[in-house]
Amino acid sequence: MSLLRVESVSKRFGGITANQDVSFEVGAGKIVGLIGPNGAGKTTMFNCIAGYAPPTTGEIWMNDIKVSGMSPEQCARAGIGRTFQVARTFTSMTALENVMVGAFLINKNVGDARQSAARLLSFVNLGQFRDKPAGSMTISEQRRLAVARALAVKPRLLLMDEVMAGLNPTEVRETVDVVLKIREEGISCLIVEHVLEGIMPIADAIVVLDYGKKIAEGSPEQVSRDPKVIAAYLGDE
Ligand SMILES: Nc1ncnc2c1ncn2[C@@H]1O[C@H](COP(=O)(O)OP(=O)(O)OP(=O)(O)O)[C@@H](O)[C@H]1O
């Protein structure tokens, strides 16, 4: 059963078509990778889904709620959480306080927010940083912190924008472990990623964009054999 449905979405910025007639679905409890060369329109698609930039045409649905045209807050209330390409960490606040910022969006009670934030820090394997300034954490840890903050809003779908970029193989593995745990919780994940060795082994499905259009969709095995996908990536070298 699909949780998110992207239906014929196009997004234009003046003369630039960043997304063109893109359709795909994310099933409940599934991991879907959204990949493609630089400038393919992946972040634009995230912005459309999360309410940061409405589609020019087309519709986006979360179950029976039409979210296209909604504000980011309304999309969050409909169950869409996100992380950003550049982690927006509050560096002088502690790790716990950073996650509490997310928790406060749905629960104004300080005790509840603290408890939920502490649980989520452990969930992303950052329990030891609870009372440390977020600025003292590595990039990899800050990315997982951003994931915990997004989870604090209790999404049913989590959009993750390049959480593995620039990480070493150990850090990629740690991040992959967290993504798998998120799926185990029944939360769907839509992941924009250039680190294909991180996303390919764990994705239930892959959607490939190139120049704004969907050029392939299927299992990781299917898309990695697809001549159109190979050509798009080789053309990007
Ligand atoms: N606000 C904007 N105004 C004008 N053009 C934009 C805007 N946002 C994105 N674009 C253009 O839309 C196209 C798609 O950009 P987008 O950032 O979505 O690609 P991407 O696949 O996320 O790229 P990357 O992998 O490099 O992050 C690009 O040509 C980009 O310059």
Ligand as a Chemical Component Dictionary entry (heavy atoms), coordinates in Angstrom:
data_LIG
# 
_chem_comp.id                   LIG 
_chem_comp.type                 NON-POLYMER 
_chem_comp.pdbx_formal_charge   0 
_chem_comp.three_letter_code    LIG 
# 
loop_
_chem_comp_atom.comp_id 
_chem_comp_atom.atom_id 
_chem_comp_atom.alt_atom_id 
_chem_comp_atom.type_symbol 
_chem_comp_atom.charge 
_chem_comp_atom.model_Cartn_x 
_chem_comp_atom.model_Cartn_y 
_chem_comp_atom.model_Cartn_z 
_chem_comp_atom.pdbx_ordinal 
LIG N1  N1  N 0 15.097 28.201 -6.491  1  
LIG C1  C1  C 0 15.571 27.924 -7.702  2  
LIG N2  N2  N 0 15.583 28.849 -8.670  3  
LIG C2  C2  C 0 16.046 28.579 -9.920  4  
LIG N3  N3  N 0 16.516 27.376 -10.292 5  
LIG C3  C3  C 0 16.537 26.405 -9.369  6  
LIG C4  C4  C 0 16.072 26.618 -8.028  7  
LIG N4  N4  N 0 16.215 25.450 -7.334  8  
LIG C5  C5  C 0 16.748 24.564 -8.197  9  
LIG N5  N5  N 0 16.942 25.134 -9.417  10 
LIG C6  C6  C 0 17.484 24.466 -10.614 11 
LIG O1  O1  O 0 16.751 23.284 -10.812 12 
LIG C7  C7  C 0 17.605 22.240 -11.267 13 
LIG C8  C8  C 0 17.525 21.049 -10.312 14 
LIG O2  O2  O 0 18.183 21.384 -9.076  15 
LIG P1  P1  P 0 18.154 20.444 -7.793  16 
LIG O3  O3  O 0 18.913 21.154 -6.730  17 
LIG O4  O4  O 0 16.772 20.033 -7.497  18 
LIG O5  O5  O 0 18.979 19.185 -8.298  19 
LIG P2  P2  P 0 19.614 18.001 -7.450  20 
LIG O6  O6  O 0 19.326 16.757 -8.212  21 
LIG O7  O7  O 0 19.140 18.062 -6.060  22 
LIG O8  O8  O 0 21.154 18.355 -7.541  23 
LIG P3  P3  P 0 22.370 17.974 -6.536  24 
LIG O9  O9  O 0 22.555 16.499 -6.642  25 
LIG O10 O10 O 0 23.520 18.745 -7.136  26 
LIG O11 O11 O 0 21.984 18.441 -5.164  27 
LIG C9  C9  C 0 18.989 22.842 -11.388 28 
LIG O12 O12 O 0 19.178 23.239 -12.712 29 
LIG C10 C10 C 0 18.935 24.030 -10.459 30 
LIG O13 O13 O 0 19.827 25.036 -10.865 31 
# 
loop_
_chem_comp_bond.comp_id 
_chem_comp_bond.atom_id_1 
_chem_comp_bond.atom_id_2 
_chem_comp_bond.value_order 
_chem_comp_bond.pdbx_ordinal 
LIG N1  C1  SING 1  
LIG C1  N2  SING 2  
LIG C1  C4  DOUB 3  
LIG N2  C2  DOUB 4  
LIG C2  N3  SING 5  
LIG N3  C3  DOUB 6  
LIG C3  C4  SING 7  
LIG C3  N5  SING 8  
LIG C4  N4  SING 9  
LIG N4  C5  DOUB 10 
LIG C5  N5  SING 11 
LIG N5  C6  SING 12 
LIG C6  O1  SING 13 
LIG C6  C10 SING 14 
LIG O1  C7  SING 15 
LIG C7  C8  SING 16 
LIG C7  C9  SING 17 
LIG C8  O2  SING 18 
LIG O2  P1  SING 19 
LIG P1  O3  DOUB 20 
LIG P1  O4  SING 21 
LIG P1  O5  SING 22 
LIG O5  P2  SING 23 
LIG P2  O6  DOUB 24 
LIG P2  O7  SING 25 
LIG P2  O8  SING 26 
LIG O8  P3  SING 27 
LIG P3  O9  DOUB 28 
LIG P3  O10 SING 29 
LIG P3  O11 SING 30 
LIG C9  O12 SING 31 
LIG C9  C10 SING 32 
LIG C10 O13 SING 33 
# 
